[in-house]
């Protein structure tokens, strides 16, 4: 097994513990969000700011598990948006979320992708057993929800442990996407929304059956001790609003059931 290099975080998220206002000045809220939300949330943030003059959204994108760990360690965050219910549940059990602020706001799917220029294309997940497929990128299951979903999919299709020594671990789902887009691996497992944003560089080889993994649901909540709880609540309300949901759908996210 191989482990990819770690991600780089803003300086204020590295040195812990920190004061709650270390990364946010007056009028700012810090939103720690799963990196698969980066494009959609960046647009949502701009729209929120236009409708709420004087307020600014500062994003901290990364693997959901890493973000949850930062919040547990005292890193400043007003809102947490996770790609997995597990990490939201973990913070909730530790009393780090404001009760009544949690909502599911989006859903996603899992796909197998290959470089667009690839000649060795598995036409199914079972095709990963072919000898031509030498390296397969997945998220690190210890902190990356997409990696845990990938593990569930591989077990469902009974591919582990036969391909375990071919797995390359990324520190977040976008790193997995980069590996495939650059042709550094033969295949990768990511969210369907990630595949769509790099359609010129990667192509979807197969869609994972919904029953092959737990539902990919995105929850969001206000973090206890938020510097501006009202603004954090307003941001979540905007994500859940028809306008916020339209933006998410534009990036391929599905409605959370």
C-alpha positions as CSV (number, residue, x, y, z in Angstrom):
1,X,0.0,0.0,0.0
2,X,1.1,3.5,-0.7
3,X,0.1,6.7,1.1
4,X,-0.1,10.1,-0.6
5,X,1.4,13.2,0.8
6,X,-0.7,15.2,3.3
7,X,-2.8,18.2,2.4
8,X,-1.8,21.8,3.2
9,X,-4.1,23.8,5.5
10,X,-4.2,27.5,6.1
11,X,-1.7,28.5,8.8
12,X,-4.4,29.3,11.3
13,X,-5.7,25.7,11.1
14,X,-2.3,24.2,11.8
15,X,-1.4,25.5,15.2
16,X,-3.8,24.3,17.8
17,X,-5.3,25.1,20.2
18,X,-6.4,28.5,18.8
19,X,-8.7,31.3,19.8
20,X,-12.1,31.0,18.1
21,X,-11.5,34.2,16.2
22,X,-8.1,33.3,14.9
23,X,-9.2,33.0,11.3
24,X,-12.3,35.2,11.3
25,X,-12.6,38.9,11.7
26,X,-15.8,40.8,12.4
27,X,-18.5,39.9,9.9
28,X,-16.8,36.7,8.9
29,X,-17.9,33.1,9.4
30,X,-15.6,30.1,9.0
31,X,-17.2,27.2,7.1
32,X,-15.2,23.9,7.3
33,X,-16.6,21.9,4.4
34,X,-15.8,18.6,2.6
35,X,-13.6,19.3,-0.3
36,X,-16.1,17.7,-2.7
37,X,-18.3,20.7,-2.0
38,X,-15.6,23.2,-3.0
39,X,-17.0,24.4,-6.3
40,X,-20.7,24.4,-5.2
41,X,-20.0,26.0,-1.8
42,X,-17.7,28.7,-3.3
43,X,-20.6,29.8,-5.5
44,X,-23.1,29.5,-2.6
45,X,-20.7,31.6,-0.5
46,X,-20.6,34.4,-3.1
47,X,-24.4,34.4,-3.3
48,X,-24.8,34.4,0.5
49,X,-22.4,37.4,0.7
50,X,-24.4,39.3,-2.0
51,X,-27.6,38.8,0.0
52,X,-25.9,39.6,3.4
53,X,-23.9,42.7,3.0
54,X,-21.1,43.1,5.5
55,X,-20.7,39.4,6.0
56,X,-18.0,37.2,4.5
57,X,-17.6,33.5,4.3
58,X,-14.1,32.0,4.9
59,X,-13.9,28.4,3.7
60,X,-11.7,25.7,5.0
61,X,-12.0,22.7,2.6
62,X,-10.5,19.3,3.3
63,X,-11.3,15.7,4.1
64,X,-14.3,15.5,6.4
65,X,-12.4,13.4,9.0
66,X,-9.5,15.9,9.1
67,X,-11.9,18.8,9.5
68,X,-13.8,17.1,12.3
69,X,-10.4,16.5,14.0
70,X,-9.5,20.2,13.7
71,X,-12.8,21.2,15.3
72,X,-12.2,18.7,18.1
73,X,-8.8,20.3,18.6
74,X,-10.2,23.8,18.9
75,X,-9.7,25.1,15.4
76,X,-12.1,28.0,14.6
77,X,-15.2,27.0,12.7
78,X,-18.7,28.3,12.7
79,X,-20.2,25.8,10.3
80,X,-19.3,22.2,9.5
81,X,-20.5,20.5,6.3
82,X,-19.5,16.9,6.1
83,X,-19.5,14.3,3.2
84,X,-20.4,11.7,5.8
85,X,-22.8,11.4,8.6
86,X,-20.2,9.6,10.7
87,X,-18.0,12.6,11.3
88,X,-21.0,14.8,12.1
89,X,-22.2,12.1,14.5
90,X,-18.8,12.1,16.2
91,X,-18.9,15.8,16.8
92,X,-22.5,15.6,18.0
93,X,-21.6,12.9,20.5
94,X,-18.8,15.1,21.9
95,X,-21.2,18.0,22.3
96,X,-19.5,20.2,19.7
97,X,-22.6,21.1,17.7
98,X,-25.5,23.4,18.5
99,X,-28.6,21.3,19.0
100,X,-31.3,21.7,16.4
101,X,-29.0,23.2,13.7
102,X,-28.2,19.9,11.9
103,X,-29.7,19.2,8.5
104,X,-29.0,16.9,5.5
105,X,-28.7,19.1,2.4
106,X,-27.3,17.0,-0.4
107,X,-26.6,13.5,-1.7
108,X,-24.1,12.0,-4.1
109,X,-23.1,8.9,-6.0
110,X,-19.9,6.8,-6.3
111,X,-18.2,6.2,-9.7
112,X,-15.2,4.5,-11.1
113,X,-13.1,6.9,-13.3
114,X,-10.2,6.5,-15.7
115,X,-8.0,9.0,-17.5
116,X,-9.7,10.2,-20.7
117,X,-6.7,9.1,-22.8
118,X,-6.6,5.7,-21.2
119,X,-6.6,2.6,-23.4
120,X,-7.1,0.2,-20.5
121,X,-10.6,0.9,-19.5
122,X,-12.4,-1.4,-17.1
123,X,-16.1,-1.5,-18.1
124,X,-17.2,-2.4,-14.6
125,X,-15.8,-2.5,-11.1
126,X,-15.1,-6.2,-11.6
127,X,-12.8,-5.1,-14.5
128,X,-10.4,-3.7,-11.9
129,X,-9.0,-7.3,-11.6
130,X,-7.5,-7.1,-15.1
131,X,-3.7,-7.2,-15.1
132,X,-3.6,-4.0,-17.1
133,X,-5.0,-2.1,-14.2
134,X,-1.9,-1.7,-12.0
135,X,-2.8,1.3,-9.7
136,X,-6.2,2.4,-8.4
137,X,-6.6,5.6,-6.4
138,X,-9.0,5.8,-3.5
139,X,-9.4,8.1,-0.5
140,X,-7.7,7.2,2.7
141,X,-10.6,5.5,4.6
142,X,-9.4,6.7,7.9
143,X,-10.3,10.3,7.2
144,X,-11.9,10.5,3.7
145,X,-15.5,9.5,3.4
146,X,-15.1,8.8,-0.3
147,X,-12.4,6.3,0.7
148,X,-14.8,4.5,3.1
149,X,-17.5,4.4,0.5
150,X,-14.9,3.0,-2.0
151,X,-14.0,0.3,0.4
152,X,-17.6,-0.7,0.8
153,X,-18.0,-0.8,-3.0
154,X,-14.9,-3.0,-3.4
155,X,-16.1,-5.4,-0.8
156,X,-19.5,-5.5,-2.4
157,X,-18.0,-6.5,-5.7
158,X,-15.7,-9.0,-3.9
159,X,-12.5,-7.3,-5.2
160,X,-10.7,-7.2,-1.9
161,X,-8.1,-8.5,-1.1
162,X,-7.2,-9.4,-4.7
163,X,-6.5,-5.7,-5.6
164,X,-5.4,-4.4,-2.2
165,X,-1.8,-4.1,-3.2
166,X,-2.8,-1.9,-6.2
167,X,-4.5,0.8,-4.1
168,X,-3.0,4.3,-3.9
169,X,-4.4,6.4,-1.0
170,X,-5.2,10.1,-1.4
171,X,-5.7,12.4,1.5
172,X,-8.9,13.8,0.0
173,X,-11.2,12.9,-2.9
174,X,-9.9,15.8,-5.0
175,X,-6.4,14.4,-4.7
176,X,-7.7,11.1,-6.0
177,X,-9.3,13.0,-8.9
178,X,-6.0,14.7,-9.6
179,X,-4.1,11.4,-9.8
180,X,-6.5,10.1,-12.4
181,X,-6.7,13.3,-14.4
182,X,-2.9,13.4,-14.6
183,X,-2.7,9.8,-15.7
184,X,-0.6,8.9,-12.6
185,X,-2.9,5.9,-11.9
186,X,-5.0,3.6,-14.1
187,X,-8.3,4.2,-12.3
188,X,-9.9,5.9,-9.3
189,X,-13.1,5.9,-7.2
190,X,-14.6,9.3,-6.5
191,X,-18.0,11.0,-6.2
192,X,-20.0,11.5,-9.4
193,X,-19.8,15.3,-8.9
194,X,-16.0,15.2,-8.9
195,X,-15.9,13.4,-12.2
196,X,-18.2,16.0,-13.8
197,X,-15.9,18.9,-13.0
198,X,-12.9,17.3,-14.8
199,X,-14.8,15.8,-17.7
200,X,-12.1,16.9,-20.2
201,X,-9.5,14.8,-18.3
202,X,-11.4,11.9,-16.9
203,X,-14.3,9.7,-17.9
204,X,-16.7,7.6,-15.9
205,X,-16.1,3.9,-16.5
206,X,-18.9,2.6,-14.2
207,X,-21.4,3.7,-11.6
208,X,-21.5,1.9,-8.3
209,X,-24.8,0.3,-7.5
210,X,-26.6,2.2,-4.8
211,X,-26.9,-1.0,-2.7
212,X,-23.1,-1.4,-2.8
213,X,-22.4,1.3,-0.3
214,X,-24.1,3.4,2.4
215,X,-26.0,6.4,1.1
216,X,-23.7,9.3,0.4
217,X,-25.5,12.1,2.5
218,X,-24.1,15.5,3.3
219,X,-25.1,16.9,6.7
220,X,-24.4,20.5,7.9
221,X,-24.6,22.1,11.4
222,X,-23.5,25.1,13.5
223,X,-20.4,24.4,15.6
224,X,-20.8,25.1,19.3
225,X,-19.0,28.3,20.3
226,X,-19.5,29.8,16.8
227,X,-18.4,33.5,16.8
228,X,-21.5,34.6,15.0
229,X,-24.2,32.0,15.5
230,X,-26.9,34.0,13.7
231,X,-24.7,34.4,10.6
232,X,-23.9,30.7,10.7
233,X,-27.6,29.8,10.9
234,X,-28.3,32.1,8.1
235,X,-25.6,30.4,5.9
236,X,-27.2,27.0,6.5
237,X,-30.6,28.4,5.8
238,X,-29.3,29.7,2.5
239,X,-27.8,26.3,1.6
240,X,-31.2,24.7,2.3
241,X,-33.1,27.4,0.4
242,X,-34.3,26.9,-3.2
243,X,-31.5,29.1,-4.5
244,X,-28.8,27.1,-2.6
245,X,-30.3,23.8,-3.7
246,X,-30.4,25.0,-7.3
247,X,-26.7,25.8,-7.1
248,X,-25.9,22.3,-5.7
249,X,-28.0,20.6,-8.4
250,X,-26.0,22.6,-11.0
251,X,-22.9,20.9,-9.7
252,X,-24.5,17.4,-9.9
253,X,-25.5,17.0,-6.3
254,X,-28.9,15.3,-5.6
255,X,-31.5,16.2,-3.1
256,X,-31.0,14.6,0.3
257,X,-33.9,12.3,1.1
